[in-house]
Every structure is written in C-alpha cells, then in structure tokens.
Amino acid sequence: MVTVLSPHYGYVVLTALYSWVMVAFLGVKVGQARKKYGVKYPVMYDTKEPIFNCYQRAHQNTLEQVPHFLVFLLIGGIQHPIFSAVCGVIWVCSRFSYAYGYYTGDPEKRLNGVYGYVGLFGLLASTISFSLHLLQFL
C-alpha cells in the first residue's frame, strides 16, 4: 500500500467529523425550538416567534458556510494537516459560540463567534499554500 497522506491527516478527518456533529447538534436545536414555539413544518421562518427565527438562522447560516469550510479543511490539510485541523477546530467551536449568541434573541450576540474567521482564514491560507506548492511556486 502506497501512503500518500501524512498520518496526521487523520486529525483533519476527525475535524471534519466534528463539524458534522456540530451541524447535527444545531439541527436538533432547531427541531427543539420548533416544538417549543409551535412552528410547524414546512415553515422556515415565523412572523410570530422571532426567537425561533434566531435558531433557524444560526443553523441555516452554518449550513451556508460548511461547504467552503470543508473544501478548505480537506484540501489545505493535505500539506498542512495539523495546522488545518487546529484552524478547523477553532472554526467549529466558533459556530457553537455564534449559535448560542444568536439563541439569546439578540442577533448582535451572534458576533460571539466572530473568532471563527481566524480559523477560516487560516484554512484559506493553507489551501492557497498547497495550491502554490502544487504549481511549484513555493
């Protein structure tokens, strides 16, 4: 068997799995909020329950971000597995902070998760570094 990836890439894979746990958890929180506030399917946002909308939006925004996150994590992690895994954990943890801030009903508190950009920009940098390495610019 030819080994192409560093054994440390396992940390990248575990970080991707951690992101799945986070997304599932936020989805469960939306389901609980649906029950609590009486918001029936297929309603996405409710005019009577703005707190429900905060739960829904926290989850939806995360779903909008996850594809980019995973691309940067999995590609940048090929060359920089430990760095990428650490950046990925920072980003995933920040999404919990973002969501719990949003759940207060004060959308400004979603900014509690702004530190996640450190992780996301780190992943972007690792992906750029890997692409430049492949192109033999580095």
C-alpha positions as CSV (number, residue, x, y, z in Angstrom):
1,M,0.0,0.0,0.0
2,V,1.4,3.4,-1.0
3,T,1.0,6.1,1.6
4,V,0.3,9.4,0.0
5,L,-1.2,11.3,3.0
6,S,0.6,12.1,6.3
7,P,-0.7,10.1,9.2
8,H,-1.5,13.5,10.7
9,Y,-4.3,13.8,8.1
10,G,-6.3,11.7,10.5
11,Y,-6.7,14.9,12.6
12,V,-8.2,16.6,9.5
13,V,-10.7,13.8,9.1
14,L,-11.6,13.9,12.8
15,T,-12.2,17.7,12.5
16,A,-14.5,17.1,9.5
17,L,-16.4,14.6,11.6
18,Y,-16.6,17.2,14.5
19,S,-18.1,19.7,12.0
20,W,-20.8,17.1,11.2
21,V,-21.6,16.7,14.9
22,M,-21.9,20.4,15.2
23,V,-24.2,20.8,12.2
24,A,-26.4,17.9,13.5
25,F,-26.5,19.4,17.0
26,L,-27.6,22.8,15.6
27,G,-30.3,21.0,13.6
28,V,-31.6,19.3,16.7
29,K,-31.7,22.7,18.4
30,V,-33.9,24.0,15.6
31,G,-36.2,20.9,16.0
32,Q,-36.5,21.6,19.7
33,A,-37.2,25.3,19.0
34,R,-39.9,24.2,16.5
35,K,-41.6,22.2,19.2
36,K,-41.2,24.9,21.9
37,Y,-42.5,27.7,19.8
38,G,-45.1,25.7,17.8
39,V,-43.6,26.3,14.4
40,K,-44.9,23.6,12.1
41,Y,-43.2,22.2,9.0
42,P,-42.6,23.4,6.3
43,V,-42.4,26.9,7.7
44,M,-38.8,28.1,7.6
45,Y,-39.2,31.4,9.4
46,D,-42.1,32.5,11.6
47,T,-43.6,36.0,11.9
48,K,-44.9,35.3,15.4
49,E,-41.8,33.8,17.0
50,P,-38.7,35.8,16.3
51,I,-36.6,33.6,18.8
52,F,-37.4,30.6,16.6
53,N,-36.0,32.6,13.7
54,C,-32.8,33.1,15.6
55,Y,-32.4,29.3,16.0
56,Q,-33.3,28.7,12.3
57,R,-30.9,31.4,11.1
58,A,-28.0,30.2,13.2
59,H,-28.4,26.7,11.7
60,Q,-29.0,28.0,8.1
61,N,-26.0,30.3,8.2
62,T,-23.8,27.5,9.3
63,L,-25.1,25.3,6.5
64,E,-24.2,28.1,4.1
65,Q,-20.6,28.2,5.4
66,V,-19.9,24.4,5.7
67,P,-19.1,23.6,2.1
68,H,-16.4,26.2,1.9
69,F,-15.1,25.2,5.3
70,L,-14.8,21.5,4.3
71,V,-13.2,22.3,1.0
72,F,-10.5,24.4,2.6
73,L,-10.1,21.9,5.5
74,L,-9.7,18.8,3.3
75,I,-7.5,20.4,0.6
76,G,-5.3,22.6,2.9
77,G,-5.0,19.7,5.3
78,I,-3.2,17.6,2.7
79,Q,0.0,19.7,3.1
80,H,-0.7,21.3,6.5
81,P,-2.7,18.7,8.4
82,I,-2.1,19.8,12.0
83,F,-2.4,23.5,11.2
84,S,-5.6,22.8,9.3
85,A,-7.1,20.6,12.0
86,V,-6.4,23.3,14.6
87,C,-7.9,26.0,12.4
88,G,-10.9,23.7,11.7
89,V,-11.5,23.1,15.4
90,I,-11.4,26.9,16.0
91,W,-14.0,27.4,13.3
92,V,-16.3,24.6,14.5
93,C,-16.1,25.9,18.1
94,S,-16.9,29.4,16.9
95,R,-20.1,28.1,15.3
96,F,-21.3,27.0,18.7
97,S,-20.5,30.4,20.1
98,Y,-22.2,32.0,17.2
99,A,-25.4,29.9,17.6
100,Y,-25.6,30.3,21.4
101,G,-25.2,34.0,21.0
102,Y,-28.0,34.1,18.4
103,Y,-30.2,31.9,20.6
104,T,-30.5,34.8,23.1
105,G,-32.8,36.6,20.7
106,D,-30.3,39.4,20.3
107,P,-28.8,38.8,16.8
108,E,-25.8,41.1,17.7
109,K,-24.7,38.4,20.1
110,R,-24.0,36.1,17.2
111,L,-20.8,38.0,16.9
112,N,-19.6,36.0,19.9
113,G,-18.5,33.6,17.2
114,V,-16.5,36.1,15.1
115,Y,-13.2,34.5,16.2
116,G,-14.1,31.7,13.8
117,Y,-12.7,33.8,11.0
118,V,-9.2,33.2,12.4
119,G,-9.8,29.5,11.7
120,L,-11.4,30.0,8.3
121,F,-8.8,32.4,7.0
122,G,-6.1,30.0,8.3
123,L,-7.7,27.3,6.3
124,L,-7.8,29.5,3.2
125,A,-4.1,30.3,3.7
126,S,-3.3,26.6,3.9
127,T,-5.3,25.9,0.8
128,I,-3.5,28.6,-1.1
129,S,-0.2,27.4,0.1
130,F,-1.0,23.9,-1.1
131,S,-2.1,25.1,-4.5
132,L,1.1,27.2,-4.9
133,H,3.1,24.2,-3.8
134,L,1.5,22.1,-6.5
135,L,2.1,24.7,-9.1
136,Q,5.7,24.8,-7.9
137,F,5.6,28.5,-6.9
138,L,6.7,27.6,-3.4
